[in-house]
Amino acid sequence: MKVEWLYEARNEYRDILQFYRGQVGTKYARAFADKILKAARQLSSFPESGVLKRETLMGKYGFRALFIDQYVLVYKIQGETVYIYHLKDARKDYIYQIFGLQP
C-alpha cells in the first residue's frame, strides 16, 4: 500500500519537530522524527494496525489512530492508499481539534 501525508499532517509534523528541536535539541528531534516516519512507513505493510473504534466520531468516518509516544497519527485507508490526515498531541482534545468542535 502507498502512504500519503496530507497537507495538514505535514504541517503538524513540521511544527512538532520544530518544537522538539527547541526543547531537546536537534539530535533528539531527529530521533523522534525517525520514530514517526518509521511508524508511518509500517502502515504500508500493516494498514490496519491503528485503532478503529466504530462507535466514536472518528470511527464513524473511518479514521484510525496510531499512537506514537504522546502523539497520535490519524489516518484513513482508501483503496490501496493510506492517507495521513493529522499528527496530534494525544494528551489534548485532538478529536475536537480535528472536527472543529468545542469541548
The first five atom37 places (N, CA, C, CB, O) and aatype in JSON, in Angstrom:
{
  "aatype": [12, 11, 19, 6, 17, 10, 18, 6, 0, 1, 2, 6, 18, 1, 3, 9, 10, 5, 13, 18, 1, 7, 5, 19, 7, 16, 11, 18, 0, 1, 0, 13, 0, 3, 11, 9, 10, 11, 0, 0, 1, 5, 10, 15, 15, 13, 14, 6, 15, 7, 19, 10, 11, 1, 6, 16, 10, 12, 7, 11, 18, 7, 13, 1, 0, 10, 13, 9, 3, 5, 18, 19, 10, 19, 18, 11, 9, 5, 7, 6, 16, 19, 18, 9, 18, 8, 10, 11, 3, 0, 1, 11, 3, 18, 9, 18, 5, 9, 13, 7, 10, 5, 14],
  "atom_mask": [
    [1, 1, 1, 1, 1],
    [1, 1, 1, 1, 1],
    [1, 1, 1, 1, 1],
    [1, 1, 1, 1, 1],
    [1, 1, 1, 1, 1],
    [1, 1, 1, 1, 1],
    [1, 1, 1, 1, 1],
    [1, 1, 1, 1, 1],
    [1, 1, 1, 1, 1],
    [1, 1, 1, 1, 1],
    [1, 1, 1, 1, 1],
    [1, 1, 1, 1, 1],
    [1, 1, 1, 1, 1],
    [1, 1, 1, 1, 1],
    [1, 1, 1, 1, 1],
    [1, 1, 1, 1, 1],
    [1, 1, 1, 1, 1],
    [1, 1, 1, 1, 1],
    [1, 1, 1, 1, 1],
    [1, 1, 1, 1, 1],
    [1, 1, 1, 1, 1],
    [1, 1, 1, 0, 1],
    [1, 1, 1, 1, 1],
    [1, 1, 1, 1, 1],
    [1, 1, 1, 0, 1],
    [1, 1, 1, 1, 1],
    [1, 1, 1, 1, 1],
    [1, 1, 1, 1, 1],
    [1, 1, 1, 1, 1],
    [1, 1, 1, 1, 1],
    [1, 1, 1, 1, 1],
    [1, 1, 1, 1, 1],
    [1, 1, 1, 1, 1],
    [1, 1, 1, 1, 1],
    [1, 1, 1, 1, 1],
    [1, 1, 1, 1, 1],
    [1, 1, 1, 1, 1],
    [1, 1, 1, 1, 1],
    [1, 1, 1, 1, 1],
    [1, 1, 1, 1, 1],
    [1, 1, 1, 1, 1],
    [1, 1, 1, 1, 1],
    [1, 1, 1, 1, 1],
    [1, 1, 1, 1, 1],
    [1, 1, 1, 1, 1],
    [1, 1, 1, 1, 1],
    [1, 1, 1, 1, 1],
    [1, 1, 1, 1, 1],
    [1, 1, 1, 1, 1],
    [1, 1, 1, 0, 1],
    [1, 1, 1, 1, 1],
    [1, 1, 1, 1, 1],
    [1, 1, 1, 1, 1],
    [1, 1, 1, 1, 1],
    [1, 1, 1, 1, 1],
    [1, 1, 1, 1, 1],
    [1, 1, 1, 1, 1],
    [1, 1, 1, 1, 1],
    [1, 1, 1, 0, 1],
    [1, 1, 1, 1, 1],
    [1, 1, 1, 1, 1],
    [1, 1, 1, 0, 1],
    [1, 1, 1, 1, 1],
    [1, 1, 1, 1, 1],
    [1, 1, 1, 1, 1],
    [1, 1, 1, 1, 1],
    [1, 1, 1, 1, 1],
    [1, 1, 1, 1, 1],
    [1, 1, 1, 1, 1],
    [1, 1, 1, 1, 1],
    [1, 1, 1, 1, 1],
    [1, 1, 1, 1, 1],
    [1, 1, 1, 1, 1],
    [1, 1, 1, 1, 1],
    [1, 1, 1, 1, 1],
    [1, 1, 1, 1, 1],
    [1, 1, 1, 1, 1],
    [1, 1, 1, 1, 1],
    [1, 1, 1, 0, 1],
    [1, 1, 1, 1, 1],
    [1, 1, 1, 1, 1],
    [1, 1, 1, 1, 1],
    [1, 1, 1, 1, 1],
    [1, 1, 1, 1, 1],
    [1, 1, 1, 1, 1],
    [1, 1, 1, 1, 1],
    [1, 1, 1, 1, 1],
    [1, 1, 1, 1, 1],
    [1, 1, 1, 1, 1],
    [1, 1, 1, 1, 1],
    [1, 1, 1, 1, 1],
    [1, 1, 1, 1, 1],
    [1, 1, 1, 1, 1],
    [1, 1, 1, 1, 1],
    [1, 1, 1, 1, 1],
    [1, 1, 1, 1, 1],
    [1, 1, 1, 1, 1],
    [1, 1, 1, 1, 1],
    [1, 1, 1, 1, 1],
    [1, 1, 1, 0, 1],
    [1, 1, 1, 1, 1],
    [1, 1, 1, 1, 1],
    [1, 1, 1, 1, 1]
  ],
  "atom_positions": [
    [[0.84, -1.19, 0.0], [0.0, 0.0, 0.0], [0.87, 1.24, 0.0], [-0.95, 0.0, 1.21], [1.99, 1.25, 0.52]],
    [[0.33, 2.27, -0.59], [1.01, 3.57, -0.62], [0.59, 4.37, 0.61], [0.67, 4.34, -1.94], [-0.57, 4.3, 1.03]],
    [[1.52, 5.14, 1.19], [1.21, 6.02, 2.33], [1.42, 7.45, 1.87], [2.12, 5.68, 3.58], [2.49, 7.81, 1.36]],
    [[0.4, 8.27, 2.05], [0.47, 9.67, 1.63], [0.13, 10.6, 2.79], [-0.49, 9.92, 0.44], [-0.92, 10.48, 3.42]],
    [[1.04, 11.53, 3.07], [0.83, 12.55, 4.1], [0.07, 13.71, 3.46], [2.2, 13.03, 4.73], [0.54, 14.28, 2.48]],
    [[-1.07, 14.05, 4.01], [-1.82, 15.19, 3.5], [-1.23, 16.49, 4.07], [-3.32, 15.06, 3.87], [-0.47, 16.47, 5.04]],
    [[-1.59, 17.59, 3.45], [-1.01, 18.9, 3.76], [-1.01, 19.21, 5.25], [-1.76, 19.98, 3.01], [0.02, 19.57, 5.82]],
    [[-2.16, 19.08, 5.88], [-2.31, 19.4, 7.31], [-1.37, 18.55, 8.16], [-3.77, 19.2, 7.76], [-0.72, 19.05, 9.08]],
    [[-1.29, 17.27, 7.86], [-0.42, 16.36, 8.62], [1.05, 16.73, 8.45], [-0.64, 14.9, 8.18], [1.82, 16.69, 9.41]],
    [[1.44, 17.09, 7.24], [2.84, 17.5, 7.0], [3.18, 18.75, 7.82], [3.08, 17.78, 5.5], [4.26, 18.84, 8.41]],
    [[2.26, 19.7, 7.86], [2.49, 20.92, 8.64], [2.57, 20.62, 10.13], [1.37, 21.94, 8.38], [3.42, 21.18, 10.83]],
    [[1.7, 19.75, 10.62], [1.72, 19.38, 12.04], [3.02, 18.67, 12.39], [0.51, 18.48, 12.38], [3.6, 18.91, 13.45]],
    [[3.48, 17.79, 11.5], [4.75, 17.08, 11.68], [5.9, 18.09, 11.79], [5.0, 16.09, 10.52], [6.73, 18.01, 12.69]],
    [[5.93, 19.02, 10.86], [6.98, 20.05, 10.85], [6.96, 20.87, 12.15], [6.82, 20.98, 9.64], [8.0, 21.13, 12.75]],
    [[5.77, 21.29, 12.57], [5.64, 22.1, 13.79], [6.1, 21.33, 15.03], [4.19, 22.55, 13.97], [6.76, 21.89, 15.9]],
    [[5.74, 20.07, 15.11], [6.15, 19.24, 16.25], [7.67, 19.1, 16.3], [5.48, 17.85, 16.19], [8.27, 19.19, 17.36]],
    [[8.28, 18.89, 15.14], [9.74, 18.74, 15.11], [10.44, 20.04, 15.46], [10.2, 18.27, 13.73], [11.47, 20.03, 16.13]],
    [[9.9, 21.17, 15.02], [10.49, 22.46, 15.4], [10.4, 22.65, 16.91], [9.77, 23.62, 14.67], [11.35, 23.13, 17.54]],
    [[9.28, 22.28, 17.49], [9.11, 22.37, 18.94], [10.14, 21.48, 19.64], [7.67, 21.96, 19.35], [10.79, 21.91, 20.59]],
    [[10.28, 20.25, 19.16], [11.24, 19.32, 19.76], [12.67, 19.85, 19.68], [11.16, 17.94, 19.08], [13.43, 19.77, 20.64]],
    [[13.03, 20.41, 18.52], [14.38, 20.97, 18.37], [14.65, 22.03, 19.42], [14.57, 21.55, 16.96], [15.72, 22.08, 20.02]],
    [[13.66, 22.88, 19.64], [13.81, 23.95, 20.62], [13.87, 23.44, 22.05], [0.0, 0.0, 0.0], [14.52, 24.04, 22.9]],
    [[13.19, 22.33, 22.31], [13.12, 21.79, 23.68], [14.28, 20.87, 24.02], [11.83, 21.05, 23.86], [14.86, 20.97, 25.11]],
    [[14.62, 19.97, 23.12], [15.61, 18.92, 23.45], [16.8, 18.86, 22.5], [14.93, 17.58, 23.46], [17.71, 18.06, 22.71]],
    [[16.82, 19.69, 21.47], [17.94, 19.72, 20.55], [17.72, 18.89, 19.3], [0.0, 0.0, 0.0], [16.8, 18.07, 19.21]],
    [[18.59, 19.13, 18.34], [18.46, 18.52, 17.02], [18.59, 17.0, 17.05], [19.5, 19.09, 16.09], [17.83, 16.31, 16.37]],
    [[19.52, 16.49, 17.82], [19.76, 15.04, 17.85], [18.5, 14.28, 18.27], [20.92, 14.72, 18.82], [18.12, 13.31, 17.62]],
    [[17.87, 14.71, 19.36], [16.68, 14.01, 19.85], [15.46, 14.28, 18.97], [16.38, 14.42, 21.29], [14.6, 13.42, 18.81]],
    [[15.4, 15.47, 18.4], [14.31, 15.78, 17.47], [14.4, 14.87, 16.24], [14.35, 17.28, 17.04], [13.39, 14.38, 15.75]],
    [[15.61, 14.66, 15.76], [15.81, 13.79, 14.59], [15.42, 12.34, 14.93], [17.28, 13.85, 14.11], [14.81, 11.65, 14.12]],
    [[15.78, 11.89, 16.13], [15.43, 10.53, 16.55], [13.91, 10.37, 16.64], [16.07, 10.19, 17.92], [13.37, 9.34, 16.24]],
    [[13.23, 11.4, 17.15], [11.77, 11.33, 17.23], [11.15, 11.37, 15.84], [11.23, 12.49, 18.09], [10.17, 10.68, 15.58]],
    [[11.72, 12.18, 14.95], [11.24, 12.24, 13.57], [11.35, 10.87, 12.91], [12.04, 13.29, 12.75], [10.43, 10.43, 12.22]],
    [[12.48, 10.2, 13.14], [12.67, 8.86, 12.58], [11.62, 7.89, 13.12], [14.07, 8.34, 12.91], [11.12, 7.04, 12.38]],
    [[11.29, 8.02, 14.39], [10.28, 7.14, 15.01], [8.9, 7.34, 14.37], [10.2, 7.41, 16.53], [8.19, 6.37, 14.09]],
    [[8.54, 8.59, 14.13], [7.25, 8.89, 13.49], [7.23, 8.36, 12.07], [6.98, 10.41, 13.5], [6.27, 7.72, 11.65]],
    [[8.29, 8.63, 11.32], [8.34, 8.2, 9.92], [8.36, 6.68, 9.8], [9.57, 8.78, 9.23], [7.75, 6.12, 8.88]],
    [[9.03, 6.01, 10.71], [9.05, 4.54, 10.7], [7.64, 3.99, 10.93], [10.02, 3.99, 11.79], [7.21, 3.07, 10.24]],
    [[6.92, 4.56, 11.89], [5.54, 4.12, 12.16], [4.66, 4.35, 10.94], [4.96, 4.87, 13.38], [3.84, 3.51, 10.59]],
    [[4.84, 5.5, 10.29], [4.04, 5.8, 9.09], [4.38, 4.83, 7.96], [4.29, 7.26, 8.63], [3.48, 4.36, 7.26]],
    [[5.66, 4.53, 7.77], [6.06, 3.59, 6.72], [5.48, 2.2, 6.97], [7.59, 3.5, 6.62], [5.11, 1.5, 6.03]],
    [[5.41, 1.79, 8.24], [4.89, 0.47, 8.56], [3.41, 0.33, 8.17], [5.06, 0.18, 10.05], [2.92, -0.77, 7.98]],
    [[2.73, 1.46, 8.06], [1.32, 1.41, 7.63], [1.18, 0.87, 6.21], [0.69, 2.79, 7.73], [0.13, 0.36, 5.85]],
    [[2.24, 0.98, 5.41], [2.16, 0.44, 4.05], [2.03, -1.08, 4.07], [3.39, 0.85, 3.24], [1.4, -1.66, 3.19]],
    [[2.63, -1.73, 5.06], [2.53, -3.19, 5.19], [1.42, -3.63, 6.13], [3.85, -3.75, 5.68], [0.83, -4.69, 5.96]],
    [[1.15, -2.8, 7.13], [0.14, -3.14, 8.14], [-0.85, -1.98, 8.31], [0.81, -3.48, 9.51], [-0.88, -1.34, 9.37]],
    [[-1.65, -1.71, 7.29], [-2.53, -0.53, 7.33], [-3.59, -0.57, 8.42], [-3.2, -0.36, 6.01], [-4.08, 0.47, 8.85]],
    [[-3.94, -1.75, 8.87], [-5.0, -1.85, 9.88], [-4.43, -1.92, 11.3], [-5.86, -3.08, 9.61], [-5.14, -2.29, 12.23]],
    [[-3.17, -1.57, 11.47], [-2.56, -1.64, 12.8], [-3.05, -0.56, 13.75], [-1.06, -1.56, 12.68], [-2.93, -0.7, 14.96]],
    [[-3.59, 0.52, 13.22], [-4.14, 1.57, 14.07], [-5.51, 1.2, 14.61], [0.0, 0.0, 0.0], [-6.2, 0.34, 14.06]],
    [[-5.89, 1.86, 15.68], [-7.17, 1.6, 16.35], [-8.31, 2.19, 15.52], [-7.17, 2.2, 17.78], [-8.23, 3.33, 15.06]],
    [[-9.36, 1.41, 15.34], [-10.59, 1.87, 14.69], [-11.74, 1.54, 15.62], [-10.8, 1.22, 13.27], [-12.1, 0.37, 15.79]],
    [[-12.31, 2.57, 16.23], [-13.46, 2.37, 17.12], [-14.68, 2.94, 16.41], [-13.24, 3.05, 18.53], [-14.9, 4.15, 16.39]],
    [[-15.46, 2.05, 15.84], [-16.61, 2.48, 15.04], [-17.64, 3.27, 15.83], [-17.27, 1.28, 14.43], [-18.4, 4.05, 15.25]],
    [[-17.68, 3.08, 17.15], [-18.69, 3.77, 17.95], [-18.29, 5.22, 18.25], [-18.91, 3.02, 19.25], [-19.09, 5.97, 18.81]],
    [[-17.08, 5.63, 17.89], [-16.64, 7.0, 18.13], [-16.84, 7.86, 16.89], [-15.16, 7.03, 18.56], [-17.1, 7.34, 15.8]],
    [[-16.73, 9.17, 17.06], [-16.88, 10.09, 15.94], [-15.83, 9.8, 14.86], [-16.76, 11.54, 16.41], [-16.15, 9.79, 13.68]],
    [[-14.59, 9.58, 15.28], [-13.54, 9.26, 14.3], [-13.86, 7.97, 13.57], [-12.17, 9.16, 14.98], [-13.72, 7.89, 12.34]],
    [[-14.28, 6.97, 14.3], [-14.59, 5.67, 13.7], [-15.73, 5.73, 12.71], [0.0, 0.0, 0.0], [-15.71, 5.04, 11.7]],
    [[-16.73, 6.56, 13.0], [-17.87, 6.71, 12.07], [-17.42, 7.17, 10.69], [-18.88, 7.71, 12.64], [-18.02, 6.81, 9.68]],
    [[-16.34, 7.95, 10.66], [-15.82, 8.46, 9.39], [-14.65, 7.64, 8.86], [-15.39, 9.91, 9.56], [-14.0, 8.02, 7.89]],
    [[-14.38, 6.51, 9.51], [-13.35, 5.6, 9.02], [-11.93, 5.96, 9.41], [0.0, 0.0, 0.0], [-10.98, 5.4, 8.86]],
    [[-11.75, 6.89, 10.34], [-10.42, 7.27, 10.78], [-9.86, 6.26, 11.78], [-10.43, 8.68, 11.39], [-10.57, 5.76, 12.65]],
    [[-8.59, 5.98, 11.63], [-7.86, 5.12, 12.55], [-6.85, 5.98, 13.31], [-7.17, 3.95, 11.8], [-6.46, 7.05, 12.85]],
    [[-6.42, 5.48, 14.47], [-5.46, 6.21, 15.29], [-4.29, 5.29, 15.62], [-6.12, 6.73, 16.59], [-4.47, 4.19, 16.14]],
    [[-3.1, 5.75, 15.31], [-1.87, 5.03, 15.63], [-1.08, 5.89, 16.62], [-1.02, 4.71, 14.34], [-0.67, 7.01, 16.29]],
    [[-0.88, 5.39, 17.82], [-0.23, 6.16, 18.87], [1.28, 5.96, 18.85], [-0.8, 5.78, 20.24], [1.78, 4.83, 18.8]],
    [[1.99, 7.09, 18.9], [3.45, 7.1, 18.9], [3.86, 8.01, 20.06], [4.05, 7.61, 17.51], [3.78, 9.23, 19.96]],
    [[4.3, 7.41, 21.15], [4.57, 8.15, 22.38], [3.32, 8.95, 22.75], [5.82, 9.1, 22.21], [2.24, 8.37, 22.86]],
    [[3.45, 10.27, 22.93], [2.27, 11.05, 23.3], [1.55, 11.64, 22.09], [2.66, 12.16, 24.26], [0.68, 12.5, 22.25]],
    [[1.9, 11.2, 20.9], [1.26, 11.7, 19.69], [0.39, 10.63, 19.04], [2.31, 12.2, 18.69], [0.57, 9.43, 19.28]],
    [[-0.53, 11.09, 18.23], [-1.43, 10.17, 17.53], [-1.43, 10.54, 16.05], [-2.87, 10.22, 18.13], [-1.62, 11.69, 15.67]],
    [[-1.22, 9.53, 15.23], [-1.27, 9.66, 13.79], [-2.68, 9.28, 13.38], [-0.18, 8.76, 13.07], [-3.11, 8.14, 13.59]],
    [[-3.41, 10.21, 12.8], [-4.8, 9.97, 12.4], [-4.82, 9.74, 10.9], [-5.73, 11.18, 12.81], [-4.39, 10.59, 10.12]],
    [[-5.33, 8.58, 10.5], [-5.29, 8.23, 9.08], [-6.54, 7.47, 8.66], [-4.05, 7.39, 8.78], [-7.35, 7.04, 9.48]],
    [[-6.66, 7.34, 7.34], [-7.79, 6.63, 6.76], [-7.27, 5.78, 5.61], [-8.9, 7.63, 6.28], [-6.39, 6.2, 4.86]],
    [[-7.82, 4.58, 5.48], [-7.47, 3.69, 4.37], [-8.52, 3.87, 3.28], [-7.38, 2.18, 4.83], [-9.72, 3.72, 3.53]],
    [[-8.06, 4.2, 2.08], [-8.97, 4.34, 0.94], [-8.35, 3.62, -0.24], [-9.26, 5.84, 0.61], [-7.33, 4.05, -0.78]],
    [[-8.98, 2.53, -0.64], [-8.43, 1.73, -1.73], [-7.07, 1.17, -1.36], [0.0, 0.0, 0.0], [-6.93, 0.5, -0.33]],
    [[-6.08, 1.45, -2.18], [-4.72, 0.97, -1.94], [-3.81, 2.04, -1.34], [-4.12, 0.47, -3.24], [-2.59, 1.94, -1.41]],
    [[-4.43, 3.06, -0.75], [-3.64, 4.16, -0.18], [-4.04, 4.43, 1.26], [-3.83, 5.43, -1.02], [-5.22, 4.4, 1.61]],
    [[-3.04, 4.68, 2.1], [-3.24, 5.14, 3.47], [-3.0, 6.64, 3.45], [-2.28, 4.39, 4.51], [-1.9, 7.09, 3.13]],
    [[-4.02, 7.41, 3.79], [-3.9, 8.86, 3.84], [-3.73, 9.3, 5.29], [-5.14, 9.55, 3.2], [-4.58, 9.02, 6.13]],
    [[-2.63, 9.98, 5.58], [-2.4, 10.5, 6.92], [-2.97, 11.92, 6.96], [-0.87, 10.48, 7.3], [-2.51, 12.81, 6.24]],
    [[-3.97, 12.09, 7.8], [-4.67, 13.37, 7.9], [-4.08, 14.29, 8.95], [-6.12, 13.13, 8.2], [-3.99, 15.5, 8.73]],
    [[-3.67, 13.73, 10.09], [-3.21, 14.56, 11.2], [-2.15, 13.85, 12.02], [-4.37, 14.96, 12.09], [-2.08, 12.62, 12.05]],
    [[-1.33, 14.65, 12.68], [-0.42, 14.19, 13.72], [-0.65, 15.14, 14.89], [1.12, 14.19, 13.24], [-0.25, 16.3, 14.85]],
    [[-1.3, 14.64, 15.94], [-1.74, 15.49, 17.05], [-1.18, 15.0, 18.38], [-3.28, 15.52, 17.11], [-0.78, 13.84, 18.52]],
    [[-1.14, 15.9, 19.34], [-0.76, 15.57, 20.7], [-1.94, 14.82, 21.33], [-0.38, 16.86, 21.54], [-3.02, 15.39, 21.48]],
    [[-1.74, 13.57, 21.68], [-2.83, 12.74, 22.21], [-3.25, 13.14, 23.61], [-2.41, 11.27, 22.21], [-4.3, 12.71, 24.1]],
    [[-2.45, 13.98, 24.27], [-2.81, 14.42, 25.62], [-3.83, 15.55, 25.59], [-1.56, 14.88, 26.37], [-4.39, 15.92, 26.63]],
    [[-4.08, 16.08, 24.41], [-5.04, 17.17, 24.25], [-6.31, 16.63, 23.6], [-4.44, 18.34, 23.41], [-6.36, 15.46, 23.2]],
    [[-7.31, 17.47, 23.49], [-8.58, 17.06, 22.88], [-8.46, 17.06, 21.35], [-9.73, 17.99, 23.33], [-9.08, 17.87, 20.67]],
    [[-7.65, 16.15, 20.83], [-7.36, 16.15, 19.4], [-8.59, 15.87, 18.55], [-6.3, 15.13, 19.09], [-8.68, 16.36, 17.42]],
    [[-9.54, 15.11, 19.05], [-10.76, 14.82, 18.28], [-11.54, 16.11, 18.06], [-11.63, 13.76, 18.99], [-12.07, 16.35, 16.97]],
    [[-11.63, 16.93, 19.09], [-12.31, 18.22, 18.95], [-11.59, 19.1, 17.94], [-12.4, 18.94, 20.31], [-12.23, 19.77, 17.13]],
    [[-10.26, 19.09, 17.97], [-9.48, 19.89, 17.03], [-9.71, 19.43, 15.59], [-7.98, 19.81, 17.37], [-9.89, 20.25, 14.69]],
    [[-9.71, 18.13, 15.38], [-9.86, 17.58, 14.04], [-11.21, 17.93, 13.44], [-9.68, 16.07, 14.07], [-11.31, 18.31, 12.27]],
    [[-12.26, 17.81, 14.24], [-13.61, 18.04, 13.73], [-14.11, 19.46, 13.97], [-14.56, 17.06, 14.36], [-15.25, 19.78, 13.63]],
    [[-13.27, 20.31, 14.55], [-13.66, 21.7, 14.78], [-14.78, 21.86, 15.79], [0.0, 0.0, 0.0], [-15.61, 22.76, 15.65]],
    [[-14.82, 21.01, 16.79], [-15.87, 21.04, 17.81], [-15.37, 21.73, 19.07], [-16.35, 19.62, 18.14], [-14.16, 21.88, 19.27]],
    [[-16.28, 22.16, 19.9], [-15.94, 22.74, 21.2], [-16.01, 21.65, 22.26], [-16.91, 23.92, 21.55], [-16.97, 20.87, 22.29]],
    [[-15.0, 21.58, 23.15], [-15.05, 20.55, 24.21], [-16.14, 20.83, 25.23], [-13.71, 20.46, 24.92], [-16.3, 20.06, 26.18]]
  ]
}
